[in-house]
């Protein structure tokens, strides 16, 4: 071996030799079956998490829509009160920060 050459070079040549690189049909088939089984397990394990995510997303969207509807109703009430003769009363309900006082 020449000076400065890595010792690993011999192993790399061995691993890349035609005898090691070629697998029999049976070995390839076993590898395929093993990978297919692993994929099926992963998909099966993923199912419940997808259902939970879907449920949470639906719940989130429903809550968001309800919040927006409530905000719209409150804005409408404020608009109606500000047009009524007792408009000063409506202004008292809203503080400077924009939140409602009880």
Biopython code that builds the backbone (N, CA, C, O; Angstrom):
import numpy as np
from Bio.PDB.StructureBuilder import StructureBuilder

atoms = [
    (1, "UNK", "N", (0.849, -1.176, 0.000)),
    (1, "UNK", "CA", (0.000, 0.000, 0.000)),
    (1, "UNK", "C", (0.889, 1.231, 0.000)),
    (1, "UNK", "O", (1.851, 1.302, 0.764)),
    (2, "UNK", "N", (0.574, 2.204, -0.852)),
    (2, "UNK", "CA", (1.371, 3.417, -0.960)),
    (2, "UNK", "C", (1.087, 4.319, 0.219)),
    (2, "UNK", "O", (0.023, 4.272, 0.837)),
    (3, "UNK", "N", (2.077, 5.139, 0.505)),
    (3, "UNK", "CA", (1.952, 6.047, 1.621)),
    (3, "UNK", "C", (0.901, 7.118, 1.317)),
    (3, "UNK", "O", (0.887, 7.662, 0.213)),
    (4, "UNK", "N", (0.008, 7.435, 2.289)),
    (4, "UNK", "CA", (-1.019, 8.454, 2.113)),
    (4, "UNK", "C", (-2.331, 7.900, 1.590)),
    (4, "UNK", "O", (-3.338, 8.608, 1.600)),
    (5, "UNK", "N", (-2.349, 6.647, 1.131)),
    (5, "UNK", "CA", (-3.596, 6.058, 0.659)),
    (5, "UNK", "C", (-4.359, 5.487, 1.844)),
    (5, "UNK", "O", (-3.759, 4.861, 2.718)),
    (6, "UNK", "N", (-5.650, 5.687, 1.886)),
    (6, "UNK", "CA", (-6.423, 5.165, 3.018)),
    (6, "UNK", "C", (-6.546, 3.649, 2.943)),
    (6, "UNK", "O", (-6.566, 3.060, 1.862)),
    (7, "UNK", "N", (-6.626, 3.038, 4.115)),
    (7, "UNK", "CA", (-6.765, 1.589, 4.201)),
    (7, "UNK", "C", (-8.160, 1.146, 3.754)),
    (7, "UNK", "O", (-8.328, -0.011, 3.368)),
    (8, "UNK", "N", (-9.122, 1.988, 3.791)),
    (8, "UNK", "CA", (-10.504, 1.667, 3.452)),
    (8, "UNK", "C", (-10.678, 1.373, 1.964)),
    (8, "UNK", "O", (-11.687, 0.797, 1.558)),
    (9, "UNK", "N", (-9.717, 1.761, 1.168)),
    (9, "UNK", "CA", (-9.860, 1.599, -0.268)),
    (9, "UNK", "C", (-10.065, 0.136, -0.647)),
    (9, "UNK", "O", (-10.858, -0.153, -1.544)),
    (10, "UNK", "N", (-9.400, -0.759, -0.014)),
    (10, "UNK", "CA", (-9.544, -2.181, -0.298)),
    (10, "UNK", "C", (-10.943, -2.667, 0.019)),
    (10, "UNK", "O", (-11.491, -3.475, -0.730)),
    (11, "UNK", "N", (-11.541, -2.198, 1.110)),
    (11, "UNK", "CA", (-12.893, -2.600, 1.493)),
    (11, "UNK", "C", (-13.920, -2.069, 0.502)),
    (11, "UNK", "O", (-14.880, -2.764, 0.171)),
    (12, "UNK", "N", (-13.727, -0.853, 0.032)),
    (12, "UNK", "CA", (-14.655, -0.274, -0.929)),
    (12, "UNK", "C", (-14.646, -1.073, -2.225)),
    (12, "UNK", "O", (-15.695, -1.275, -2.837)),
    (13, "UNK", "N", (-13.490, -1.520, -2.640)),
    (13, "UNK", "CA", (-13.397, -2.316, -3.865)),
    (13, "UNK", "C", (-14.113, -3.641, -3.662)),
    (13, "UNK", "O", (-14.818, -4.112, -4.555)),
    (14, "UNK", "N", (-13.934, -4.251, -2.481)),
    (14, "UNK", "CA", (-14.609, -5.523, -2.187)),
    (14, "UNK", "C", (-16.124, -5.370, -2.231)),
    (14, "UNK", "O", (-16.813, -6.197, -2.829)),
    (15, "UNK", "N", (-16.655, -4.310, -1.598)),
    (15, "UNK", "CA", (-18.100, -4.102, -1.536)),
    (15, "UNK", "C", (-18.692, -3.825, -2.908)),
    (15, "UNK", "O", (-19.846, -4.168, -3.168)),
    (16, "UNK", "N", (-17.922, -3.214, -3.777)),
    (16, "UNK", "CA", (-18.432, -2.865, -5.106)),
    (16, "UNK", "C", (-18.132, -3.933, -6.154)),
    (16, "UNK", "O", (-18.429, -3.733, -7.332)),
    (17, "UNK", "N", (-17.570, -5.025, -5.763)),
    (17, "UNK", "CA", (-17.254, -6.073, -6.726)),
    (17, "UNK", "C", (-18.547, -6.681, -7.252)),
    (17, "UNK", "O", (-19.560, -6.674, -6.554)),
    (18, "UNK", "N", (-18.525, -7.207, -8.471)),
    (18, "UNK", "CA", (-19.751, -7.768, -9.064)),
    (18, "UNK", "C", (-20.349, -8.897, -8.242)),
    (18, "UNK", "O", (-21.570, -9.048, -8.225)),
    (19, "UNK", "N", (-19.556, -9.678, -7.574)),
    (19, "UNK", "CA", (-20.066, -10.794, -6.787)),
    (19, "UNK", "C", (-20.901, -10.302, -5.600)),
    (19, "UNK", "O", (-21.919, -10.911, -5.269)),
    (20, "UNK", "N", (-20.481, -9.210, -4.958)),
    (20, "UNK", "CA", (-21.206, -8.677, -3.807)),
    (20, "UNK", "C", (-22.409, -7.839, -4.242)),
    (20, "UNK", "O", (-23.423, -7.824, -3.545)),
    (21, "UNK", "N", (-22.321, -7.148, -5.367)),
    (21, "UNK", "CA", (-23.365, -6.228, -5.797)),
    (21, "UNK", "C", (-24.607, -6.960, -6.297)),
    (21, "UNK", "O", (-25.723, -6.461, -6.150)),
    (22, "UNK", "N", (-24.423, -8.124, -6.878)),
    (22, "UNK", "CA", (-25.559, -8.848, -7.431)),
    (22, "UNK", "C", (-26.244, -9.668, -6.348)),
    (22, "UNK", "O", (-25.595, -10.386, -5.587)),
    (23, "UNK", "N", (-27.549, -9.548, -6.293)),
    (23, "UNK", "CA", (-28.338, -10.346, -5.360)),
    (23, "UNK", "C", (-29.177, -11.318, -6.169)),
    (23, "UNK", "O", (-29.561, -11.048, -7.307)),
    (24, "UNK", "N", (-29.441, -12.422, -5.567)),
    (24, "UNK", "CA", (-30.285, -13.389, -6.264)),
    (24, "UNK", "C", (-31.726, -12.888, -6.283)),
    (24, "UNK", "O", (-32.085, -11.967, -5.549)),
    (25, "UNK", "N", (-32.526, -13.493, -7.114)),
    (25, "UNK", "CA", (-33.937, -13.117, -7.194)),
    (25, "UNK", "C", (-34.629, -13.355, -5.859)),
    (25, "UNK", "O", (-35.485, -12.571, -5.449)),
    (26, "UNK", "N", (-34.260, -14.430, -5.188)),
    (26, "UNK", "CA", (-34.862, -14.724, -3.885)),
    (26, "UNK", "C", (-34.524, -13.655, -2.861)),
    (26, "UNK", "O", (-35.387, -13.241, -2.087)),
    (27, "UNK", "N", (-33.275, -13.204, -2.850)),
    (27, "UNK", "CA", (-32.862, -12.147, -1.907)),
    (27, "UNK", "C", (-33.588, -10.846, -2.220)),
    (27, "UNK", "O", (-34.043, -10.153, -1.309)),
    (28, "UNK", "N", (-33.697, -10.513, -3.491)),
    (28, "UNK", "CA", (-34.423, -9.296, -3.873)),
    (28, "UNK", "C", (-35.894, -9.394, -3.474)),
    (28, "UNK", "O", (-36.477, -8.426, -2.986)),
    (29, "UNK", "N", (-36.490, -10.571, -3.684)),
    (29, "UNK", "CA", (-37.887, -10.765, -3.327)),
    (29, "UNK", "C", (-38.085, -10.633, -1.819)),
    (29, "UNK", "O", (-39.055, -10.018, -1.376)),
    (30, "UNK", "N", (-37.179, -11.201, -1.028)),
    (30, "UNK", "CA", (-37.267, -11.089, 0.432)),
    (30, "UNK", "C", (-37.143, -9.636, 0.878)),
    (30, "UNK", "O", (-37.849, -9.192, 1.784)),
    (31, "UNK", "N", (-36.243, -8.903, 0.237)),
    (31, "UNK", "CA", (-36.087, -7.479, 0.554)),
    (31, "UNK", "C", (-37.363, -6.722, 0.219)),
    (31, "UNK", "O", (-37.818, -5.881, 0.995)),
    (32, "UNK", "N", (-37.939, -7.027, -0.945)),
    (32, "UNK", "CA", (-39.181, -6.373, -1.356)),
    (32, "UNK", "C", (-40.297, -6.656, -0.359)),
    (32, "UNK", "O", (-41.002, -5.739, 0.063)),
    (33, "UNK", "N", (-40.461, -7.925, 0.021)),
    (33, "UNK", "CA", (-41.526, -8.308, 0.951)),
    (33, "UNK", "C", (-41.320, -7.618, 2.295)),
    (33, "UNK", "O", (-42.280, -7.136, 2.897)),
    (34, "UNK", "N", (-40.094, -7.569, 2.762)),
    (34, "UNK", "CA", (-39.798, -6.908, 4.036)),
    (34, "UNK", "C", (-40.143, -5.417, 3.983)),
    (34, "UNK", "O", (-40.751, -4.882, 4.911)),
    (35, "UNK", "N", (-39.755, -4.758, 2.902)),
    (35, "UNK", "CA", (-40.050, -3.329, 2.755)),
    (35, "UNK", "C", (-41.554, -3.088, 2.628)),
    (35, "UNK", "O", (-42.074, -2.114, 3.172)),
    (36, "UNK", "N", (-42.244, -3.960, 1.921)),
    (36, "UNK", "CA", (-43.694, -3.824, 1.761)),
    (36, "UNK", "C", (-44.400, -3.968, 3.111)),
    (36, "UNK", "O", (-45.325, -3.215, 3.416)),
    (37, "UNK", "N", (-43.965, -4.928, 3.910)),
    (37, "UNK", "CA", (-44.557, -5.122, 5.236)),
    (37, "UNK", "C", (-44.309, -3.909, 6.126)),
    (37, "UNK", "O", (-45.194, -3.479, 6.865)),
    (38, "UNK", "N", (-43.102, -3.365, 6.049)),
    (38, "UNK", "CA", (-42.778, -2.170, 6.844)),
    (38, "UNK", "C", (-43.645, -0.989, 6.417)),
    (38, "UNK", "O", (-44.123, -0.232, 7.262)),
    (39, "UNK", "N", (-43.846, -0.830, 5.120)),
    (39, "UNK", "CA", (-44.705, 0.238, 4.616)),
    (39, "UNK", "C", (-46.147, 0.059, 5.096)),
    (39, "UNK", "O", (-46.785, 1.023, 5.518)),
    (40, "UNK", "N", (-46.654, -1.158, 5.032)),
    (40, "UNK", "CA", (-48.020, -1.429, 5.485)),
    (40, "UNK", "C", (-48.190, -1.117, 6.971)),
    (40, "UNK", "O", (-49.208, -0.555, 7.377)),
    (41, "UNK", "N", (-47.193, -1.481, 7.781)),
    (41, "UNK", "CA", (-47.252, -1.167, 9.218)),
    (41, "UNK", "C", (-47.271, 0.341, 9.441)),
    (41, "UNK", "O", (-48.042, 0.841, 10.260)),
    (42, "UNK", "N", (-46.425, 1.064, 8.714)),
    (42, "UNK", "CA", (-46.359, 2.519, 8.874)),
    (42, "UNK", "C", (-47.684, 3.174, 8.496)),
    (42, "UNK", "O", (-48.149, 4.078, 9.190)),
    (43, "UNK", "N", (-48.286, 2.729, 7.412)),
    (43, "UNK", "CA", (-49.576, 3.286, 6.974)),
    (43, "UNK", "C", (-50.660, 2.979, 8.005)),
    (43, "UNK", "O", (-51.492, 3.832, 8.313)),
    (44, "UNK", "N", (-50.645, 1.755, 8.534)),
    (44, "UNK", "CA", (-51.645, 1.360, 9.531)),
    (44, "UNK", "C", (-51.505, 2.186, 10.813)),
    (44, "UNK", "O", (-52.506, 2.584, 11.409)),
    (45, "UNK", "N", (-50.259, 2.441, 11.236)),
    (45, "UNK", "CA", (-50.026, 3.237, 12.441)),
    (45, "UNK", "C", (-50.393, 4.699, 12.220)),
    (45, "UNK", "O", (-50.760, 5.394, 13.168)),
    (46, "UNK", "N", (-50.300, 5.163, 11.008)),
    (46, "UNK", "CA", (-50.574, 6.564, 10.686)),
    (46, "UNK", "C", (-52.064, 6.879, 10.703)),
    (46, "UNK", "O", (-52.446, 8.022, 10.952)),
    (47, "UNK", "N", (-52.914, 5.888, 10.443)),
    (47, "UNK", "CA", (-54.359, 6.084, 10.333)),
    (47, "UNK", "C", (-55.000, 6.802, 11.504)),
    (47, "UNK", "O", (-55.669, 7.814, 11.295)),
    (48, "UNK", "N", (-54.821, 6.315, 12.745)),
    (48, "UNK", "CA", (-55.463, 6.990, 13.882)),
    (48, "UNK", "C", (-55.012, 8.440, 14.051)),
    (48, "UNK", "O", (-55.801, 9.288, 14.468)),
    (49, "UNK", "N", (-53.756, 8.728, 13.733)),
    (49, "UNK", "CA", (-53.274, 10.097, 13.866)),
    (49, "UNK", "C", (-53.920, 11.008, 12.831)),
    (49, "UNK", "O", (-54.208, 12.171, 13.116)),
    (50, "UNK", "N", (-54.147, 10.487, 11.639)),
    (50, "UNK", "CA", (-54.823, 11.282, 10.617)),
    (50, "UNK", "C", (-56.266, 11.567, 11.022)),
    (50, "UNK", "O", (-56.765, 12.671, 10.808)),
    (51, "UNK", "N", (-56.935, 10.579, 11.605)),
    (51, "UNK", "CA", (-58.312, 10.784, 12.075)),
    (51, "UNK", "C", (-58.363, 11.834, 13.169)),
    (51, "UNK", "O", (-59.241, 12.697, 13.162)),
    (52, "UNK", "N", (-57.430, 11.769, 14.107)),
    (52, "UNK", "CA", (-57.400, 12.744, 15.192)),
    (52, "UNK", "C", (-57.121, 14.139, 14.657)),
    (52, "UNK", "O", (-57.757, 15.107, 15.075)),
    (53, "UNK", "N", (-56.165, 14.246, 13.726)),
    (53, "UNK", "CA", (-55.844, 15.548, 13.142)),
    (53, "UNK", "C", (-57.058, 16.126, 12.430)),
    (53, "UNK", "O", (-57.337, 17.320, 12.544)),
    (54, "UNK", "N", (-57.781, 15.287, 11.694)),
    (54, "UNK", "CA", (-58.969, 15.737, 10.978)),
    (54, "UNK", "C", (-60.033, 16.237, 11.949)),
    (54, "UNK", "O", (-60.661, 17.270, 11.719)),
    (55, "UNK", "N", (-60.226, 15.498, 13.027)),
    (55, "UNK", "CA", (-61.213, 15.879, 14.038)),
    (55, "UNK", "C", (-60.841, 17.221, 14.678)),
    (55, "UNK", "O", (-61.695, 18.089, 14.859)),
    (56, "UNK", "N", (-59.573, 17.378, 15.013)),
    (56, "UNK", "CA", (-59.125, 18.628, 15.639)),
    (56, "UNK", "C", (-59.247, 19.808, 14.668)),
    (56, "UNK", "O", (-59.617, 20.911, 15.069)),
    (57, "UNK", "N", (-58.940, 19.573, 13.408)),
    (57, "UNK", "CA", (-59.047, 20.637, 12.412)),
    (57, "UNK", "C", (-60.503, 21.074, 12.253)),
    (57, "UNK", "O", (-60.793, 22.267, 12.165)),
    (58, "UNK", "N", (-61.408, 20.109, 12.218)),
    (58, "UNK", "CA", (-62.833, 20.418, 12.103)),
    (58, "UNK", "C", (-63.304, 21.223, 13.309)),
    (58, "UNK", "O", (-64.019, 22.214, 13.160)),
    (59, "UNK", "N", (-62.903, 20.798, 14.496)),
    (59, "UNK", "CA", (-63.284, 21.498, 15.718)),
    (59, "UNK", "C", (-62.732, 22.928, 15.716)),
    (59, "UNK", "O", (-63.431, 23.870, 16.089)),
    (60, "UNK", "N", (-61.483, 23.077, 15.298)),
    (60, "UNK", "CA", (-60.850, 24.398, 15.246)),
    (60, "UNK", "C", (-61.617, 25.310, 14.290)),
    (60, "UNK", "O", (-61.910, 26.457, 14.628)),
    (61, "UNK", "N", (-61.942, 24.808, 13.103)),
    (61, "UNK", "CA", (-62.647, 25.626, 12.120)),
    (61, "UNK", "C", (-64.048, 26.011, 12.598)),
    (61, "UNK", "O", (-64.496, 27.133, 12.362)),
    (62, "UNK", "N", (-64.736, 25.094, 13.263)),
    (62, "UNK", "CA", (-66.064, 25.385, 13.807)),
    (62, "UNK", "C", (-65.975, 26.477, 14.868)),
    (62, "UNK", "O", (-66.773, 27.413, 14.872)),
    (63, "UNK", "N", (-65.001, 26.352, 15.766)),
    (63, "UNK", "CA", (-64.824, 27.362, 16.821)),
    (63, "UNK", "C", (-64.481, 28.721, 16.219)),
    (63, "UNK", "O", (-64.974, 29.752, 16.676)),
    (64, "UNK", "N", (-63.646, 28.716, 15.205)),
    (64, "UNK", "CA", (-63.252, 29.965, 14.550)),
    (64, "UNK", "C", (-64.464, 30.644, 13.910)),
    (64, "UNK", "O", (-64.620, 31.861, 14.010)),
    (65, "UNK", "N", (-65.326, 29.853, 13.248)),
    (65, "UNK", "CA", (-66.526, 30.408, 12.629)),
    (65, "UNK", "C", (-67.481, 30.969, 13.675)),
    (65, "UNK", "O", (-68.077, 32.027, 13.478)),
    (66, "UNK", "N", (-67.622, 30.260, 14.780)),
    (66, "UNK", "CA", (-68.507, 30.752, 15.853)),
    (66, "UNK", "C", (-67.975, 32.053, 16.438)),
    (66, "UNK", "O", (-68.749, 32.968, 16.721)),
    (67, "UNK", "N", (-66.671, 32.143, 16.620)),
    (67, "UNK", "CA", (-66.074, 33.368, 17.143)),
    (67, "UNK", "C", (-66.325, 34.531, 16.193)),
    (67, "UNK", "O", (-66.708, 35.620, 16.622)),
    (68, "UNK", "N", (-66.107, 34.300, 14.904)),
    (68, "UNK", "CA", (-66.337, 35.364, 13.921)),
    (68, "UNK", "C", (-67.807, 35.794, 13.912)),
    (68, "UNK", "O", (-68.100, 36.983, 13.790)),
    (69, "UNK", "N", (-68.731, 34.840, 14.038)),
    (69, "UNK", "CA", (-70.159, 35.167, 14.080)),
    (69, "UNK", "C", (-70.488, 35.989, 15.323)),
    (69, "UNK", "O", (-71.267, 36.940, 15.252)),
    (70, "UNK", "N", (-69.900, 35.628, 16.454)),
    (70, "UNK", "CA", (-70.132, 36.385, 17.688)),
    (70, "UNK", "C", (-69.593, 37.804, 17.567)),
    (70, "UNK", "O", (-70.238, 38.760, 17.999)),
    (71, "UNK", "N", (-68.422, 37.935, 16.985)),
    (71, "UNK", "CA", (-67.847, 39.269, 16.788)),
    (71, "UNK", "C", (-68.746, 40.114, 15.887)),
    (71, "UNK", "O", (-68.955, 41.300, 16.142)),
    (72, "UNK", "N", (-69.275, 39.494, 14.832)),
    (72, "UNK", "CA", (-70.155, 40.220, 13.910)),
    (72, "UNK", "C", (-71.427, 40.669, 14.618)),
    (72, "UNK", "O", (-71.887, 41.793, 14.417)),
    (73, "UNK", "N", (-72.004, 39.786, 15.456)),
    (73, "UNK", "CA", (-73.210, 40.169, 16.217)),
    (73, "UNK", "C", (-72.910, 41.326, 17.163)),
    (73, "UNK", "O", (-73.716, 42.248, 17.286)),
    (74, "UNK", "N", (-71.772, 41.288, 17.825)),
    (74, "UNK", "CA", (-71.413, 42.364, 18.759)),
    (74, "UNK", "C", (-71.201, 43.678, 18.003)),
    (74, "UNK", "O", (-71.629, 44.735, 18.468)),
    (75, "UNK", "N", (-70.541, 43.620, 16.837)),
    (75, "UNK", "CA", (-70.358, 44.841, 16.043)),
    (75, "UNK", "C", (-71.708, 45.412, 15.603)),
    (75, "UNK", "O", (-71.917, 46.625, 15.614)),
    (76, "UNK", "N", (-72.613, 44.520, 15.219)),
    (76, "UNK", "CA", (-73.946, 44.966, 14.790)),
    (76, "UNK", "C", (-74.695, 45.600, 15.958)),
    (76, "UNK", "O", (-75.341, 46.634, 15.785)),
    (77, "UNK", "N", (-74.620, 45.004, 17.129)),
    (77, "UNK", "CA", (-75.280, 45.578, 18.307)),
    (77, "UNK", "C", (-74.704, 46.952, 18.619)),
    (77, "UNK", "O", (-75.442, 47.883, 18.942)),
    (78, "UNK", "N", (-73.401, 47.073, 18.524)),
    (78, "UNK", "CA", (-72.755, 48.355, 18.804)),
    (78, "UNK", "C", (-73.183, 49.392, 17.767)),
    (78, "UNK", "O", (-73.436, 50.547, 18.110)),
    (79, "UNK", "N", (-73.264, 48.983, 16.506)),
    (79, "UNK", "CA", (-73.673, 49.906, 15.449)),
    (79, "UNK", "C", (-75.105, 50.374, 15.673)),
    (79, "UNK", "O", (-75.400, 51.560, 15.522)),
    (80, "UNK", "N", (-75.998, 49.453, 16.032)),
    (80, "UNK", "CA", (-77.400, 49.802, 16.272)),
    (80, "UNK", "C", (-77.513, 50.741, 17.470)),
    (80, "UNK", "O", (-78.255, 51.722, 17.428)),
    (81, "UNK", "N", (-76.781, 50.439, 18.528)),
    (81, "UNK", "CA", (-76.841, 51.286, 19.717)),
    (81, "UNK", "C", (-76.266, 52.664, 19.452)),
    (81, "UNK", "O", (-76.752, 53.653, 20.002)),
    (82, "UNK", "N", (-75.242, 52.746, 18.623)),
    (82, "UNK", "CA", (-74.639, 54.059, 18.362)),
    (82, "UNK", "C", (-75.577, 54.943, 17.540)),
    (82, "UNK", "O", (-75.442, 56.166, 17.568)),
    (83, "UNK", "N", (-76.524, 54.348, 16.809)),
    (83, "UNK", "CA", (-77.493, 55.119, 16.030)),
    (83, "UNK", "C", (-78.728, 55.492, 16.844)),
    (83, "UNK", "O", (-79.472, 56.396, 16.463)),
    (84, "UNK", "N", (-78.946, 54.811, 17.948)),
    (84, "UNK", "CA", (-80.144, 55.070, 18.748)),
    (84, "UNK", "C", (-79.980, 56.358, 19.549)),
    (84, "UNK", "O", (-78.867, 56.863, 19.690)),
    (85, "UNK", "N", (-81.110, 56.903, 20.086)),
    (85, "UNK", "CA", (-81.050, 58.157, 20.847)),
    (85, "UNK", "C", (-80.129, 58.064, 22.067)),
    (85, "UNK", "O", (-79.536, 59.068, 22.463)),
    (86, "UNK", "N", (-80.003, 56.914, 22.651)),
    (86, "UNK", "CA", (-79.125, 56.761, 23.813)),
    (86, "UNK", "C", (-77.728, 56.338, 23.405)),
    (86, "UNK", "O", (-77.158, 55.433, 24.015)),
    (87, "UNK", "N", (-77.157, 56.980, 22.374)),
    (87, "UNK", "CA", (-75.855, 56.596, 21.823)),
    (87, "UNK", "C", (-74.742, 56.727, 22.849)),
    (87, "UNK", "O", (-73.756, 55.991, 22.795)),
    (88, "UNK", "N", (-74.890, 57.647, 23.773)),
    (88, "UNK", "CA", (-73.849, 57.822, 24.791)),
    (88, "UNK", "C", (-73.745, 56.587, 25.679)),
    (88, "UNK", "O", (-72.661, 56.257, 26.161)),
    (89, "UNK", "N", (-74.883, 55.894, 25.901)),
    (89, "UNK", "CA", (-74.861, 54.679, 26.718)),
    (89, "UNK", "C", (-74.007, 53.595, 26.061)),
    (89, "UNK", "O", (-73.288, 52.868, 26.747)),
    (90, "UNK", "N", (-74.085, 53.487, 24.739)),
    (90, "UNK", "CA", (-73.311, 52.471, 24.019)),
    (90, "UNK", "C", (-71.823, 52.767, 24.119)),
    (90, "UNK", "O", (-71.006, 51.852, 24.219)),
    (91, "UNK", "N", (-71.476, 54.046, 24.092)),
    (91, "UNK", "CA", (-70.065, 54.414, 24.193)),
    (91, "UNK", "C", (-69.522, 54.095, 25.575)),
    (91, "UNK", "O", (-68.332, 53.811, 25.714)),
    (92, "UNK", "N", (-70.357, 54.133, 26.591)),
    (92, "UNK", "CA", (-69.922, 53.809, 27.948)),
    (92, "UNK", "C", (-69.617, 52.318, 28.086)),
    (92, "UNK", "O", (-68.782, 51.919, 28.898)),
    (93, "UNK", "N", (-70.313, 51.489, 27.274)),
    (93, "UNK", "CA", (-70.104, 50.048, 27.359)),
    (93, "UNK", "C", (-68.729, 49.628, 26.853)),
    (93, "UNK", "O", (-68.180, 48.618, 27.292)),
    (94, "UNK", "N", (-68.190, 50.388, 25.951)),
    (94, "UNK", "CA", (-66.908, 50.019, 25.362)),
    (94, "UNK", "C", (-65.801, 50.836, 26.002)),
    (94, "UNK", "O", (-65.883, 52.063, 26.072)),
    (95, "UNK", "N", (-64.775, 50.158, 26.464)),
    (95, "UNK", "CA", (-63.653, 50.890, 27.087)),
    (95, "UNK", "C", (-62.696, 51.354, 26.011)),
    (95, "UNK", "O", (-62.890, 51.056, 24.833)),
    (96, "UNK", "N", (-61.680, 52.072, 26.399)),
    (96, "UNK", "CA", (-60.707, 52.594, 25.457)),
    (96, "UNK", "C", (-59.911, 51.467, 24.780)),
    (96, "UNK", "O", (-59.477, 51.620, 23.638)),
    (97, "UNK", "N", (-59.720, 50.360, 25.463)),
    (97, "UNK", "CA", (-58.950, 49.257, 24.886)),
    (97, "UNK", "C", (-59.748, 48.436, 23.896)),
    (97, "UNK", "O", (-59.183, 47.572, 23.226)),
    (98, "UNK", "N", (-61.036, 48.677, 23.782)),
    (98, "UNK", "CA", (-61.850, 47.962, 22.826)),
    (98, "UNK", "C", (-62.538, 46.742, 23.394)),
    (98, "UNK", "O", (-63.177, 45.994, 22.654)),
    (99, "UNK", "N", (-62.420, 46.522, 24.710)),
    (99, "UNK", "CA", (-63.104, 45.385, 25.324)),
    (99, "UNK", "C", (-64.361, 45.875, 26.004)),
    (99, "UNK", "O", (-64.475, 47.050, 26.351)),
    (100, "UNK", "N", (-65.301, 44.971, 26.191)),
    (100, "UNK", "CA", (-66.582, 45.326, 26.793)),
    (100, "UNK", "C", (-66.500, 45.299, 28.304)),
    (100, "UNK", "O", (-65.885, 44.414, 28.900)),
    (101, "UNK", "N", (-67.146, 46.310, 28.923)),
    (101, "UNK", "CA", (-67.247, 46.344, 30.390)),
    (101, "UNK", "C", (-68.570, 45.753, 30.805)),
    (101, "UNK", "O", (-69.577, 45.902, 30.114)),
    (102, "UNK", "N", (-68.561, 45.084, 31.931)),
    (102, "UNK", "CA", (-69.824, 44.526, 32.458)),
    (102, "UNK", "C", (-70.444, 45.454, 33.449)),
    (102, "UNK", "O", (-71.506, 45.154, 33.995)),
]
sb = StructureBuilder()
sb.init_structure("model")
sb.init_model(0)
sb.init_chain("A")
sb.init_seg("    ")
for serial, (resi, resn, name, xyz) in enumerate(atoms, 1):
    if name == "N":
        sb.init_residue(resn, " ", resi, " ")
    sb.init_atom(name, np.array(xyz, "f"), 0.0, 1.0, " ", f" {name:<3s}", serial, name[0])
structure = sb.get_structure()
